[in-house]
Amino acid sequence: MKAGIHPNYREICFLDSSNGFKFVTRSCANAKEMITMEDGRELPLFKLETSSESHPFYTGTQKSVDNMGGRVEKFRNRFGKTAAK
């Protein structure tokens, strides 16, 4: 393999900033900060806005479009007749 052309693939800590959930995996993501883990390792820190711990789809708090009060039907009732002209 050629030297100097491959990305820096290493262990990195991802932090969900919405709830403080941390997980460690291997990645090429660029990180500007470092974090000291509970076991004493110092790893690069990459901050996330959402993860599987806070995303509505995975937590079961996602709202379905069908259950939002019939918005599509209300729209069709109000404006469906004007488009036929």
MODELLER restraints for C-alpha pairs under 7 A, 6 or more apart:
rsr = mdl.restraints
at = mdl.atoms
rsr.add(forms.Gaussian(group=physical.xy_distance, feature=features.Distance(at['CA:7:A'], at['CA:28:A']), mean=6.20, stdev=0.5))
rsr.add(forms.Gaussian(group=physical.xy_distance, feature=features.Distance(at['CA:8:A'], at['CA:28:A']), mean=5.56, stdev=0.5))
rsr.add(forms.Gaussian(group=physical.xy_distance, feature=features.Distance(at['CA:9:A'], at['CA:26:A']), mean=6.61, stdev=0.5))
rsr.add(forms.Gaussian(group=physical.xy_distance, feature=features.Distance(at['CA:9:A'], at['CA:27:A']), mean=5.42, stdev=0.5))
rsr.add(forms.Gaussian(group=physical.xy_distance, feature=features.Distance(at['CA:9:A'], at['CA:28:A']), mean=4.68, stdev=0.5))
rsr.add(forms.Gaussian(group=physical.xy_distance, feature=features.Distance(at['CA:10:A'], at['CA:26:A']), mean=5.16, stdev=0.5))
rsr.add(forms.Gaussian(group=physical.xy_distance, feature=features.Distance(at['CA:10:A'], at['CA:27:A']), mean=5.70, stdev=0.5))
rsr.add(forms.Gaussian(group=physical.xy_distance, feature=features.Distance(at['CA:10:A'], at['CA:28:A']), mean=6.63, stdev=0.5))
rsr.add(forms.Gaussian(group=physical.xy_distance, feature=features.Distance(at['CA:11:A'], at['CA:24:A']), mean=6.66, stdev=0.5))
rsr.add(forms.Gaussian(group=physical.xy_distance, feature=features.Distance(at['CA:11:A'], at['CA:25:A']), mean=5.47, stdev=0.5))
rsr.add(forms.Gaussian(group=physical.xy_distance, feature=features.Distance(at['CA:11:A'], at['CA:26:A']), mean=4.16, stdev=0.5))
rsr.add(forms.Gaussian(group=physical.xy_distance, feature=features.Distance(at['CA:11:A'], at['CA:27:A']), mean=6.29, stdev=0.5))
rsr.add(forms.Gaussian(group=physical.xy_distance, feature=features.Distance(at['CA:11:A'], at['CA:43:A']), mean=6.97, stdev=0.5))
rsr.add(forms.Gaussian(group=physical.xy_distance, feature=features.Distance(at['CA:12:A'], at['CA:24:A']), mean=5.64, stdev=0.5))
rsr.add(forms.Gaussian(group=physical.xy_distance, feature=features.Distance(at['CA:12:A'], at['CA:25:A']), mean=5.71, stdev=0.5))
rsr.add(forms.Gaussian(group=physical.xy_distance, feature=features.Distance(at['CA:12:A'], at['CA:26:A']), mean=5.80, stdev=0.5))
rsr.add(forms.Gaussian(group=physical.xy_distance, feature=features.Distance(at['CA:12:A'], at['CA:27:A']), mean=6.34, stdev=0.5))
rsr.add(forms.Gaussian(group=physical.xy_distance, feature=features.Distance(at['CA:12:A'], at['CA:43:A']), mean=5.66, stdev=0.5))
rsr.add(forms.Gaussian(group=physical.xy_distance, feature=features.Distance(at['CA:12:A'], at['CA:44:A']), mean=5.18, stdev=0.5))
rsr.add(forms.Gaussian(group=physical.xy_distance, feature=features.Distance(at['CA:12:A'], at['CA:45:A']), mean=6.25, stdev=0.5))
rsr.add(forms.Gaussian(group=physical.xy_distance, feature=features.Distance(at['CA:13:A'], at['CA:22:A']), mean=6.65, stdev=0.5))
rsr.add(forms.Gaussian(group=physical.xy_distance, feature=features.Distance(at['CA:13:A'], at['CA:23:A']), mean=5.69, stdev=0.5))
rsr.add(forms.Gaussian(group=physical.xy_distance, feature=features.Distance(at['CA:13:A'], at['CA:24:A']), mean=4.42, stdev=0.5))
rsr.add(forms.Gaussian(group=physical.xy_distance, feature=features.Distance(at['CA:13:A'], at['CA:25:A']), mean=6.63, stdev=0.5))
rsr.add(forms.Gaussian(group=physical.xy_distance, feature=features.Distance(at['CA:13:A'], at['CA:43:A']), mean=6.24, stdev=0.5))
rsr.add(forms.Gaussian(group=physical.xy_distance, feature=features.Distance(at['CA:13:A'], at['CA:44:A']), mean=6.10, stdev=0.5))
rsr.add(forms.Gaussian(group=physical.xy_distance, feature=features.Distance(at['CA:13:A'], at['CA:45:A']), mean=5.01, stdev=0.5))
rsr.add(forms.Gaussian(group=physical.xy_distance, feature=features.Distance(at['CA:13:A'], at['CA:46:A']), mean=6.23, stdev=0.5))
rsr.add(forms.Gaussian(group=physical.xy_distance, feature=features.Distance(at['CA:14:A'], at['CA:22:A']), mean=5.62, stdev=0.5))
rsr.add(forms.Gaussian(group=physical.xy_distance, feature=features.Distance(at['CA:14:A'], at['CA:23:A']), mean=5.46, stdev=0.5))
rsr.add(forms.Gaussian(group=physical.xy_distance, feature=features.Distance(at['CA:14:A'], at['CA:24:A']), mean=6.23, stdev=0.5))
rsr.add(forms.Gaussian(group=physical.xy_distance, feature=features.Distance(at['CA:14:A'], at['CA:45:A']), mean=5.97, stdev=0.5))
rsr.add(forms.Gaussian(group=physical.xy_distance, feature=features.Distance(at['CA:14:A'], at['CA:46:A']), mean=4.87, stdev=0.5))
rsr.add(forms.Gaussian(group=physical.xy_distance, feature=features.Distance(at['CA:14:A'], at['CA:47:A']), mean=5.81, stdev=0.5))
rsr.add(forms.Gaussian(group=physical.xy_distance, feature=features.Distance(at['CA:14:A'], at['CA:48:A']), mean=6.75, stdev=0.5))
rsr.add(forms.Gaussian(group=physical.xy_distance, feature=features.Distance(at['CA:15:A'], at['CA:21:A']), mean=5.81, stdev=0.5))
rsr.add(forms.Gaussian(group=physical.xy_distance, feature=features.Distance(at['CA:15:A'], at['CA:22:A']), mean=4.56, stdev=0.5))
rsr.add(forms.Gaussian(group=physical.xy_distance, feature=features.Distance(at['CA:15:A'], at['CA:23:A']), mean=6.83, stdev=0.5))
rsr.add(forms.Gaussian(group=physical.xy_distance, feature=features.Distance(at['CA:15:A'], at['CA:46:A']), mean=6.25, stdev=0.5))
rsr.add(forms.Gaussian(group=physical.xy_distance, feature=features.Distance(at['CA:15:A'], at['CA:47:A']), mean=4.83, stdev=0.5))
rsr.add(forms.Gaussian(group=physical.xy_distance, feature=features.Distance(at['CA:15:A'], at['CA:48:A']), mean=5.80, stdev=0.5))
rsr.add(forms.Gaussian(group=physical.xy_distance, feature=features.Distance(at['CA:16:A'], at['CA:22:A']), mean=6.36, stdev=0.5))
rsr.add(forms.Gaussian(group=physical.xy_distance, feature=features.Distance(at['CA:16:A'], at['CA:47:A']), mean=6.14, stdev=0.5))
rsr.add(forms.Gaussian(group=physical.xy_distance, feature=features.Distance(at['CA:16:A'], at['CA:48:A']), mean=4.82, stdev=0.5))
rsr.add(forms.Gaussian(group=physical.xy_distance, feature=features.Distance(at['CA:16:A'], at['CA:49:A']), mean=5.80, stdev=0.5))
rsr.add(forms.Gaussian(group=physical.xy_distance, feature=features.Distance(at['CA:16:A'], at['CA:50:A']), mean=5.78, stdev=0.5))
rsr.add(forms.Gaussian(group=physical.xy_distance, feature=features.Distance(at['CA:16:A'], at['CA:51:A']), mean=6.06, stdev=0.5))
rsr.add(forms.Gaussian(group=physical.xy_distance, feature=features.Distance(at['CA:17:A'], at['CA:47:A']), mean=6.37, stdev=0.5))
rsr.add(forms.Gaussian(group=physical.xy_distance, feature=features.Distance(at['CA:17:A'], at['CA:48:A']), mean=5.96, stdev=0.5))
rsr.add(forms.Gaussian(group=physical.xy_distance, feature=features.Distance(at['CA:17:A'], at['CA:49:A']), mean=5.59, stdev=0.5))
rsr.add(forms.Gaussian(group=physical.xy_distance, feature=features.Distance(at['CA:18:A'], at['CA:49:A']), mean=6.24, stdev=0.5))
rsr.add(forms.Gaussian(group=physical.xy_distance, feature=features.Distance(at['CA:18:A'], at['CA:50:A']), mean=6.73, stdev=0.5))
rsr.add(forms.Gaussian(group=physical.xy_distance, feature=features.Distance(at['CA:31:A'], at['CA:44:A']), mean=5.68, stdev=0.5))
rsr.add(forms.Gaussian(group=physical.xy_distance, feature=features.Distance(at['CA:31:A'], at['CA:45:A']), mean=5.70, stdev=0.5))
rsr.add(forms.Gaussian(group=physical.xy_distance, feature=features.Distance(at['CA:31:A'], at['CA:46:A']), mean=5.33, stdev=0.5))
rsr.add(forms.Gaussian(group=physical.xy_distance, feature=features.Distance(at['CA:33:A'], at['CA:44:A']), mean=5.87, stdev=0.5))
rsr.add(forms.Gaussian(group=physical.xy_distance, feature=features.Distance(at['CA:33:A'], at['CA:45:A']), mean=5.25, stdev=0.5))
rsr.add(forms.Gaussian(group=physical.xy_distance, feature=features.Distance(at['CA:34:A'], at['CA:42:A']), mean=6.57, stdev=0.5))
rsr.add(forms.Gaussian(group=physical.xy_distance, feature=features.Distance(at['CA:34:A'], at['CA:43:A']), mean=5.54, stdev=0.5))
rsr.add(forms.Gaussian(group=physical.xy_distance, feature=features.Distance(at['CA:34:A'], at['CA:44:A']), mean=4.34, stdev=0.5))
rsr.add(forms.Gaussian(group=physical.xy_distance, feature=features.Distance(at['CA:34:A'], at['CA:45:A']), mean=5.05, stdev=0.5))
rsr.add(forms.Gaussian(group=physical.xy_distance, feature=features.Distance(at['CA:35:A'], at['CA:42:A']), mean=5.57, stdev=0.5))
rsr.add(forms.Gaussian(group=physical.xy_distance, feature=features.Distance(at['CA:35:A'], at['CA:43:A']), mean=5.45, stdev=0.5))
rsr.add(forms.Gaussian(group=physical.xy_distance, feature=features.Distance(at['CA:35:A'], at['CA:44:A']), mean=6.19, stdev=0.5))
rsr.add(forms.Gaussian(group=physical.xy_distance, feature=features.Distance(at['CA:35:A'], at['CA:45:A']), mean=5.81, stdev=0.5))
rsr.add(forms.Gaussian(group=physical.xy_distance, feature=features.Distance(at['CA:36:A'], at['CA:42:A']), mean=4.35, stdev=0.5))
rsr.add(forms.Gaussian(group=physical.xy_distance, feature=features.Distance(at['CA:36:A'], at['CA:43:A']), mean=6.38, stdev=0.5))
rsr.add(forms.Gaussian(group=physical.xy_distance, feature=features.Distance(at['CA:52:A'], at['CA:58:A']), mean=5.75, stdev=0.5))
rsr.add(forms.Gaussian(group=physical.xy_distance, feature=features.Distance(at['CA:53:A'], at['CA:59:A']), mean=6.68, stdev=0.5))
rsr.add(forms.Gaussian(group=physical.xy_distance, feature=features.Distance(at['CA:56:A'], at['CA:62:A']), mean=4.69, stdev=0.5))
